[in-house]
Amino acid sequence: MSTDGHGKLINLSCITKGASAKASSVWKHDARKFGPLNALDSQTDEAWKSAPSEDNDPLAYYEVHFQQSVCPREIRVQFQGGFVGMDCVVYQKRQKDDDNGWEEFEELFVDPIDSNEVQTFPVEMDADEQNNEAISALRIEFGRSTDFYGRIVVYSLEVWGVER
């Protein structure tokens, strides 16, 4: 496990650390079997499965909300091959209760390949940027999917970094 100037990186998106998740849709409206929390729970074989996209709104999103302020250093995500979210844009929210506070997280570039493997996407920072501002939530918007119907399946999504 890598470290930075603040110490050891930890999985900030653990349910046991109070993280929660929201998503644009859930397959068959069955949140227990296919809800967004399944991707944060490493103790289950379940996944977040989005509903098929609609022609007028192909955009899907997945959000992680943290119990406390955090400084992400990387995202690790495992999709189901053939159901991978593509053309991603990542957003961050600094204030916990600010519904309009999403801004692009320009230092985090997520460009998945169509694979079942865990993919790691580091936050690109210079040494002097190690003390970047803490965030309260992270959002990934998927512009399209590798699936013909626009479905996305995420088996695991982990945000690694340091707590503030």
Disulfide bonds with the S-S distance in Angstrom:
none
